[in-house]
């Protein structure tokens, strides 16, 4: 194990005890490991006016980023990566702060993983749901598990991403309650259409031509109350809805009480979050190609939507990524296993209906309601009662905010008409009527993916034979370009002191032990529906 547990400098990272107030304080991270409390004290000179590191041209290698973590954090990170179930550890850590909505945590984890992979089309995240129901909280709590140098958080103008001076490959761009105008929609479409290549924007700055770029493998995470009006945008994102049920409301309330009683504070860096960041930085030392060698054995029942099967394969690869140090490497590519397939299936089933239809939970509720009416006309006010929203909200939902989208644009067979209806002998009123005459076959999405297990072994053998021939030919062609990729993220230096604390407590070690034991159980069990 000494080979794995190499020495490291102490982890350094900026902290502002009172964010947004231009103050510079201390954040204490307590851990029972080695009985040490680490106190992070950023100096004022090392921070910008808003407490963020300035882009002053100083860059640090990815190896330096890894070396900046405390030694015990690196030891534990390697233990999880090489012996445990890292994906489960990430989702469990995220769940400590956000109760329920597990599909959001899993989707975020897959989207991060895709930014390290050289052969995916990219995964992007779009939670939807009513204001205050947790879509922002779920997304932002996962971003806490991601190193700061790998994310850009805040509101966006249409071309802002092109002007970022130091954005690097694999950055996550997050914007909350985003308002989609033509510019930002065009930018996202361009950036996501060819995920593995940079996106160029040609403009004029001070009367001179300038070419600006968004780097490859940028993952967009956007939240909004409603879904996309634009179908092309919908096709590029993992869509999911927050749980707005009364049961979920009670669970959130209980979690809020628990956090108050036990002193859990959001935004404070603890050992588990630090471990998650360290694992991403360790994995960031390389880029990875992952293959699904049994792809021809997968059965897919939603062939009419051509983008969903590649999306599922990208989810399989993303799941595999978390166990990359436990997977077979074959001629430069890592091979997914049946365990990865079943975990990916578990994740995709939570997304299948939303992604197959490109509809949010609220939109699906309306279409299912109209489908149950067997083609009869439904009034706008009836839809308002169904959703418990205003007539204006119904109008925006059905027609789009600017009368250029909405459900009428998304769903074939959905129609609208205005009718003048007589009320009594002398009066009349206008009614807004909707009808639906095409069934969507919702049952087909409950089990969209399966696999012919008895053919998997032969498929893998066949894949290896063919892939080996292809790789040998490729290696002859690109032999001189293997070391072409370098990663140089920004990272400032910070002061750090340590103090002894023998009374600190943490459940991190127990969690890691349980994680490894569960992982060994999964490895020795027969193929089957293993839940994450």
C-alpha positions in Angstrom: 0.0 0.0 0.0 3.0 2.3 0.4 3.1 2.5 -3.4 -0.3 4.1 -3.3 0.0 6.3 -0.2 2.6 8.7 -1.4 3.5 11.9 0.5 1.7 15.1 -0.1 1.7 18.8 0.7 -1.2 20.0 2.8 -4.3 20.8 1.0 -4.6 24.6 0.3 -7.8 26.3 -0.8 -9.3 29.7 -0.5 -12.0 30.3 2.1 -14.0 33.4 2.9 -15.9 33.0 6.2 -18.4 35.7 5.2 -18.9 35.3 1.5 -19.7 38.4 -0.5 -18.7 40.8 2.3 -15.0 41.2 1.4 -13.8 39.7 4.6 -11.1 37.1 5.1 -11.6 34.6 7.9 -11.0 31.0 8.9 -12.9 27.8 8.1 -12.0 24.9 10.4 -12.3 21.3 9.2 -12.5 18.8 11.9 -11.6 15.2 11.4 -10.9 12.3 13.7 -8.2 11.0 11.3 -4.8 11.5 13.0 -6.6 13.8 15.5 -5.8 16.9 13.6 -7.9 20.0 12.8 -6.9 21.9 9.7 -7.5 25.7 9.7 -7.6 27.3 6.3 -6.6 31.0 6.4 -6.5 32.7 3.0 -4.6 36.0 2.9 -6.2 39.1 1.5 -3.5 39.5 -1.1 -4.3 36.0 -2.5 -8.0 36.8 -3.1 -9.9 39.0 -5.4 -12.3 41.6 -4.1 -15.2 39.1 -4.0 -13.1 36.4 -2.2 -12.5 34.5 -5.5 -9.1 33.8 -6.8 -8.0 36.3 -9.5 -7.0 35.2 -12.9 -3.5 36.6 -12.6 -1.8 34.2 -15.0 -0.5 31.9 -12.3 -1.2 28.2 -13.2 -0.6 25.0 -11.5 -0.3 21.5 -12.9 -3.0 18.9 -12.2 -0.3 17.0 -10.3 0.2 20.0 -8.1 -3.5 20.2 -7.4 -3.5 16.6 -6.2 -0.4 17.2 -4.1 -2.1 20.1 -2.4 -4.5 17.7 -0.5 -3.6 16.5 3.0 -1.8 13.1 3.1 -4.6 11.3 4.9 -7.2 12.6 2.4 -5.2 11.2 -0.5 -4.8 7.9 1.3 -8.6 7.6 1.8 -9.3 8.7 -1.7 -7.1 6.0 -3.2 -8.7 3.4 -0.9 -12.2 4.3 -2.2 -11.1 4.5 -5.9 -9.2 1.2 -5.8 -11.4 -0.9 -3.5 -14.7 0.8 -2.9 -17.7 2.1 -4.9 -16.9 5.7 -5.6 -20.2 6.6 -7.3 -22.2 5.4 -4.3 -19.8 7.4 -2.0 -20.5 10.6 -4.1 -24.3 10.1 -4.0 -24.3 9.3 -0.3 -22.2 12.4 0.5 -24.6 14.5 -1.6 -27.5 13.0 0.2 -26.2 14.2 3.5 -27.2 17.7 2.5 -30.1 17.1 0.1 -32.8 14.6 1.0 -34.7 12.8 -1.7 -34.5 13.6 -5.4 -31.8 11.0 -5.8 -32.0 11.1 -9.6 -30.6 14.6 -9.5 -27.5 13.5 -7.6 -26.9 10.6 -9.9 -27.4 12.7 -13.0 -25.0 15.3 -11.8 -22.4 12.6 -11.0 -22.8 11.2 -14.6 -22.4 14.6 -16.1 -19.2 15.3 -14.2 -17.8 11.9 -15.2 -18.4 12.6 -18.9 -16.1 15.7 -18.7 -13.2 13.3 -18.2 -14.0 11.0 -21.1 -12.8 11.3 -24.7 -15.5 9.3 -26.4 -18.9 10.6 -25.1 -21.3 13.1 -26.7 -21.6 14.8 -23.3 -24.2 14.9 -20.5 -25.8 18.1 -19.4 -28.2 18.6 -16.5 -31.6 20.4 -16.5 -33.7 20.0 -13.3 -37.2 21.5 -13.4 -39.8 22.1 -10.8 -41.7 24.7 -8.8 -39.8 27.5 -7.0 -38.5 26.5 -3.6 -38.9 22.8 -4.1 -35.2 21.9 -4.3 -34.0 21.9 -7.9 -31.3 24.6 -7.1 -30.4 23.1 -3.8 -29.9 19.6 -5.3 -27.7 20.9 -8.1 -25.7 23.3 -5.9 -25.1 20.7 -3.2 -23.5 18.4 -5.8 -21.3 21.2 -7.1 -19.8 21.4 -3.6 -18.3 18.0 -4.3 -16.5 19.3 -7.4 -13.1 21.2 -7.2 -13.5 25.0 -7.6 -11.1 25.1 -10.6 -13.5 22.8 -12.5 -16.7 24.9 -12.3 -18.1 28.3 -13.2 -21.2 29.4 -11.2 -23.4 32.4 -11.7 -25.8 34.2 -14.0 -24.9 34.3 -17.7 -25.2 36.6 -20.6 -25.5 35.1 -24.0 -21.7 35.1 -25.0 -20.1 35.3 -21.5 -18.7 31.8 -21.7 -16.7 32.8 -24.8 -15.0 35.7 -22.9 -13.9 33.8 -19.9 -10.1 34.2 -19.9 -9.1 31.0 -18.2 -11.9 28.4 -18.7 -10.4 25.0 -19.2 -11.5 21.8 -20.8 -14.1 19.9 -18.8 -15.5 22.9 -17.0 -19.1 22.7 -15.5 -21.1 25.9 -16.2 -24.0 26.3 -13.8 -26.7 29.0 -13.9 -29.7 29.0 -11.6 -33.2 30.0 -12.9 -31.7 30.9 -16.3 -33.8 32.9 -18.7 -33.3 31.6 -22.2 -32.9 34.3 -24.9 -31.7 33.7 -28.5 -28.0 34.4 -27.6 -27.7 32.0 -24.7 -29.7 29.3 -26.5 -27.4 29.6 -29.6 -24.3 29.4 -27.4 -25.5 26.3 -25.6 -26.5 24.6 -28.8 -23.1 25.3 -30.4 -21.2 24.2 -27.3 -23.1 20.9 -26.9 -23.4 19.9 -30.5 -19.7 18.8 -30.8 -18.8 18.1 -27.2 -15.2 16.9 -27.8 -14.2 20.0 -29.8 -13.8 23.7 -28.9 -16.6 26.1 -29.9 -15.5 29.2 -31.8 -17.1 32.6 -31.8 -15.8 35.2 -34.2 -16.4 38.8 -33.2 -14.9 42.3 -33.3 -13.2 43.9 -30.2 -12.0 47.5 -30.5 -12.5 47.4 -34.2 -10.3 44.3 -34.6 -11.2 40.7 -35.5 -11.1 38.3 -32.5 -11.8 34.6 -32.3 -13.1 33.5 -28.9 -13.4 29.9 -27.8 -15.4 27.7 -25.3 -13.1 24.7 -24.6 -14.1 21.0 -25.3 -16.2 18.9 -22.9 -18.0 21.8 -21.1 -21.1 20.5 -19.2 -24.0 22.9 -18.8 -26.1 22.7 -15.7 -29.2 24.9 -15.9 -32.3 25.1 -13.6 -35.6 26.7 -14.3 -39.2 26.3 -13.3 -40.3 25.0 -16.7 -38.7 22.8 -19.3 -37.2 23.9 -22.6 -39.5 25.3 -25.3 -36.8 24.5 -27.8 -36.8 20.8 -28.8 -33.2 20.8 -29.9 -32.2 22.1 -26.4 -34.3 19.3 -24.8 -32.5 16.7 -26.8 -29.1 17.6 -25.3 -29.9 17.5 -21.6 -30.7 15.0 -18.9 -34.1 16.3 -17.8 -35.5 15.5 -14.3 -38.0 16.9 -12.0 -37.8 17.6 -8.2 -40.2 15.8 -6.0 -42.8 18.3 -5.0 -45.0 15.9 -3.0 -46.3 16.4 0.5 -44.2 13.4 1.6 -41.0 15.1 0.3 -42.0 18.3 2.0 -42.0 16.5 5.4 -38.7 14.8 4.7 -37.1 18.1 3.9 -38.5 19.6 7.1 -37.2 16.7 9.1 -33.7 17.2 7.5 -33.8 20.9 8.3 -34.5 20.1 12.0 -31.8 17.5 12.0 -29.2 19.9 10.6 -30.1 22.4 13.3 -29.9 19.9 16.1 -26.6 18.4 15.1 -24.9 21.6 13.9 -24.7 20.7 10.3 -24.0 23.8 8.3 -24.3 24.0 4.5 -21.2 25.5 2.8 -18.7 24.2 5.4 -16.1 21.9 3.9 -16.0 18.6 5.7 -13.9 15.5 5.3 -16.3 13.7 3.0 -16.6 16.7 0.6 -12.8 17.1 0.6 -12.5 13.4 -0.3 -14.9 13.8 -3.2 -12.9 16.7 -4.5 -9.7 14.9 -4.1 -11.0 11.8 -6.0 -12.0 14.1 -9.0 -8.6 15.7 -9.0 -6.8 12.3 -8.8 -8.9 11.0 -11.7 -8.2 14.3 -13.5 -4.6 13.3 -13.9 -5.6 11.5 -17.1 -8.3 11.4 -19.7 -10.1 8.2 -20.5 -11.7 6.2 -23.3 -14.4 3.8 -22.2 -16.0 1.2 -24.3 -19.2 -0.9 -23.8 -18.0 -4.2 -25.3 -21.5 -5.8 -25.0 -23.4 -3.0 -26.7 -24.8 -5.3 -29.4 -26.5 -7.3 -26.6 -28.5 -4.4 -25.3 -32.2 -4.4 -26.2 -33.7 -0.9 -26.7 -37.5 -0.3 -27.1 -37.4 3.4 -27.9 -35.6 3.3 -31.3 -37.8 6.1 -32.7 -35.9 8.6 -30.5 -32.4 8.3 -32.0 -30.6 10.4 -29.4 -31.6 8.4 -26.3 -29.6 5.2 -26.9 -26.3 7.1 -27.3 -27.3 9.0 -24.1 -27.8 5.7 -22.3 -24.4 4.5 -23.5 -22.8 7.7 -22.2 -24.4 7.0 -18.8 -22.9 3.5 -18.8 -19.5 5.0 -19.6 -20.0 7.6 -16.8 -20.8 4.9 -14.3 -17.8 2.9 -15.4 -15.6 6.0 -14.9 -16.0 5.9 -11.2 -14.5 2.5 -11.0 -11.9 3.2 -13.7 -9.1 1.9 -11.3 -11.0 -1.4 -11.0 -11.8 -1.9 -14.6 -9.9 -3.8 -17.3 -7.8 -1.7 -19.7 -7.6 -3.1 -23.1 -5.4 -1.4 -25.7 -5.8 2.0 -24.1 -9.6 1.7 -23.5 -11.3 0.7 -20.3 -14.1 -1.8 -20.6 -17.5 -1.4 -18.9 -18.9 -4.4 -17.1 -22.4 -5.8 -16.5 -22.4 -4.1 -13.0 -21.9 -0.8 -14.8 -24.8 -1.6 -17.2 -27.3 -2.4 -14.4 -26.3 0.8 -12.5 -26.8 2.8 -15.6 -30.1 1.2 -16.2 -31.2 2.1 -12.7 -30.3 5.7 -13.4 -31.8 5.9 -16.8 -35.1 4.5 -15.6 -35.4 7.5 -13.4 -35.0 9.7 -16.5 -36.6 7.6 -19.2 -40.1 9.1 -19.4 -38.9 12.7 -19.2 -36.1 12.2 -21.7 -38.1 10.0 -24.1 -40.9 12.6 -24.3 -38.8 15.8 -23.6 -41.5 16.8 -21.2 -41.3 17.9 -17.6 -43.3 16.2 -14.9 -45.9 19.0 -15.0 -46.2 18.7 -18.8 -46.5 14.9 -18.6 -49.3 15.3 -16.1 -51.2 17.5 -18.5 -50.7 15.2 -21.5 -51.6 12.1 -19.5 -54.8 13.9 -18.2 -55.7 14.8 -21.8 -54.9 11.3 -23.0 -57.4 10.0 -20.4 -60.1 12.2 -21.9 -60.0 10.2 -25.2 -59.9 13.1 -27.5 -62.5 15.3 -25.9 -61.9 19.0 -25.5 -60.4 20.3 -22.3 -60.7 23.9 -21.1 -57.8 26.0 -20.0 -59.4 26.4 -16.6 -59.6 22.6 -16.1 -55.8 22.4 -16.7 -55.3 25.2 -14.1 -57.3 23.2 -11.6 -55.3 20.0 -12.4 -52.0 21.8 -11.7 -53.3 24.3 -9.1 -51.8 27.2 -11.1 -53.1 30.4 -12.6 -54.6 30.6 -16.1 -51.6 32.7 -17.2 -49.3 29.9 -16.1 -51.4 27.4 -18.1 -51.2 29.7 -21.1 -47.3 29.8 -20.8 -47.2 26.1 -20.4 -49.3 25.3 -23.4 -48.1 28.0 -25.8 -44.7 29.0 -24.5 -43.8 32.2 -22.7 -43.7 34.2 -25.9 -46.4 32.2 -27.8 -43.7 30.4 -29.8 -43.3 27.0 -28.1 -44.9 25.2 -25.2 -46.7 21.8 -25.3 -48.4 22.7 -28.5 -45.0 22.8 -30.2 -43.6 19.7 -28.4 -46.5 17.2 -28.6 -47.8 15.9 -32.0 -51.6 15.5 -32.0 -52.2 18.3 -29.4 -54.5 21.0 -30.7 -55.9 24.4 -29.6 -58.9 26.4 -30.6 -60.8 29.5 -29.3 -64.5 29.0 -29.2 -67.4 31.5 -28.6 -70.0 29.8 -26.5 -73.5 31.2 -25.9 -74.4 31.7 -22.2 -78.2 32.1 -22.0 -80.2 34.0 -24.6 -78.1 37.2 -25.0 -74.6 36.6 -23.6 -71.7 34.7 -24.9 -68.2 33.9 -23.6 -64.8 32.8 -25.1 -63.4 29.5 -24.2 -59.8 28.2 -24.7 -60.0 24.5 -25.7 -57.3 21.9 -26.1 -57.6 18.4 -27.5 -55.3 15.4 -27.9 -55.8 12.6 -30.4 -52.5 10.7 -30.3 -51.5 8.4 -27.5 -47.8 8.5 -26.4 -47.6 5.0 -25.1 -46.2 5.9 -21.7 -45.9 2.3 -20.6 -43.1 1.7 -23.1 -40.8 3.9 -21.1 -41.0 2.0 -17.8 -38.6 -0.7 -19.0 -37.0 0.8 -22.1 -33.7 -1.1 -21.8 -32.7 -4.7 -21.3 -29.9 -7.1 -22.2 -29.4 -10.6 -23.5 -27.1 -11.8 -20.7 -26.4 -15.2 -22.3 -24.8 -13.5 -25.3 -22.6 -11.0 -23.4 -19.5 -13.2 -23.0 -19.3 -14.0 -26.7 -19.9 -10.3 -27.5 -17.0 -9.2 -25.3 -14.7 -11.8 -26.9 -15.7 -10.7 -30.4 -15.3 -7.0 -29.5 -11.7 -7.6 -28.1 -10.7 -9.3 -31.3 -11.9 -6.5 -33.6 -10.9 -3.7 -31.3 -7.4 -5.1 -31.0 -6.9 -5.0 -34.8 -8.3 -1.4 -35.0 -6.1 -0.2 -32.1 -2.9 -1.7 -33.5 -3.5 0.2 -36.8 -4.4 3.4 -35.0 -1.2 3.2 -32.8 0.9 3.0 -35.9 -0.7 6.2 -37.2 -0.7 8.3 -34.0 2.4 6.9 -32.3 4.1 10.4 -32.2 1.0 12.2 -30.7 0.4 10.2 -27.5 1.7 12.9 -25.1 0.0 15.9 -26.7 -2.5 16.7 -24.0 -1.6 18.8 -21.0 -3.9 20.3 -18.3 -2.9 23.5 -16.5 -5.7 24.8 -14.2 -5.5 27.9 -12.1 -4.8 27.5 -8.4 -3.7 30.2 -5.9 -1.6 29.4 -2.7 -3.0 29.9 0.8 -1.7 29.8 4.3 -2.6 26.8 6.3 -1.9 25.9 10.0 -2.8 22.8 12.0 -4.0 22.4 15.6 -4.5 19.3 17.7 -8.1 18.2 18.5 -8.7 14.9 20.1 -12.4 15.3 20.5 -13.4 15.5 16.9 -15.8 12.9 15.5 -16.6 11.8 12.0 -18.4 8.9 10.3 -16.1 9.0 7.2 -14.0 5.9 8.1 -17.2 3.8 8.8 -18.7 5.0 5.6 -15.6 4.0 3.6 -15.5 0.5 5.3 -19.2 0.0 4.5 -18.6 1.2 1.0 -15.8 -1.3 0.4 -17.8 -4.2 1.9 -20.8 -3.4 -0.3 -18.5 -3.1 -3.3 -17.1 -6.6 -2.6 -20.7 -8.0 -2.3 -21.5 -6.5 -5.7 -18.4 -7.9 -7.3 -19.2 -11.5 -6.1 -22.9 -11.4 -6.8 -24.4 -12.7 -10.0 -25.5 -10.2 -12.7 -28.8 -8.6 -11.8 -30.6 -5.4 -11.0 -28.1 -3.8 -8.6 -29.4 -0.5 -7.3 -27.0 2.3 -6.8 
